[in-house]
Amino acid sequence: MIKVNEIAFVGYPTTDKARARAFYEDLLGVPLTMNTEMGDNYWIEYEVGTGTVGISNYWKTSAEPKMGPTAALEVENFDETVAKLKAKGVPFVDGPFESSVCHMGMITDPDGNSLWIHKRKPGRAAYQGPEIPFVCYPVTDRPRACAFYEGLLGLKQASEHVAPDGFWSEYEIGTETFAMCSYWKPAAEPSMSPAIGFELDDFDTAVRELKAANVPFPMEPTETPVCHLAVVQDPDGNSLFIHKRKPVQT
């Protein structure tokens, strides 16, 4: 049985290193923890709470068809997971392969969203800081998506909201939340791709600063019963949720 222990990282494909770093570090204020050069390629990491956000030009060519942000699922047994996924006919668009720090391979879910299957080698330290509240994948067919994420990958549903206009399902993986939903698919054009959520200290101030910097808002700031959120785009067109959780009512 496939066992997913945590979200190892969320990787965003970028094309201009300096421009991407200015956006994530200078504008969003995310702390840099790794900057690795590999010839013409680069991999940069930011630790956000217990999660890791990576930006890179490394896998853009091989990560067709979606070319969008990609969550990496940390699995218990890498070889067993690969064997089971291949036996089920799940497409591998990159790898599997071994690096100096991990084993990994990229697959696609039934909606064409990319997923890294990842097994970290021993020796990585944890970092405590701001929070990644969720990583959200847009899906079109709820039963089909549940069969993949729950039936095949073994994720355990933590909460679900179903309405006539869409659904939002959450899965707790380690200390992180993986979500799949249909709500924001039409609004989040043009990328229609998975998106990470950044939990903000001051939502209104962040919105003002992002708009002053002419950052696109494909989904304008919205208030729900539990949070404030909006979708913005980075310079490469990747989607990001900005998010502020409301206090829990007692």
Secondary structure as UniProt FT lines:
FT   STRAND          4..13
FT   HELIX           17..21
FT   HELIX           22..27
FT   STRAND          32..38
FT   TURN            39..40
FT   STRAND          41..48
FT   TURN            49..50
FT   STRAND          51..56
FT   TURN            60..66
FT   STRAND          70..75
FT   HELIX           78..87
FT   TURN            88..89
FT   STRAND          92..98
FT   STRAND          102..108
FT   TURN            110..111
FT   STRAND          114..120
FT   STRAND          134..138
FT   HELIX           142..146
FT   HELIX           147..152
FT   STRAND          157..163
FT   TURN            164..165
FT   STRAND          166..173
FT   TURN            174..175
FT   STRAND          176..181
FT   TURN            183..191
FT   STRAND          195..199
FT   HELIX           203..212
FT   TURN            213..214
FT   STRAND          219..223
FT   STRAND          227..233
FT   TURN            235..236
FT   STRAND          239..245
//
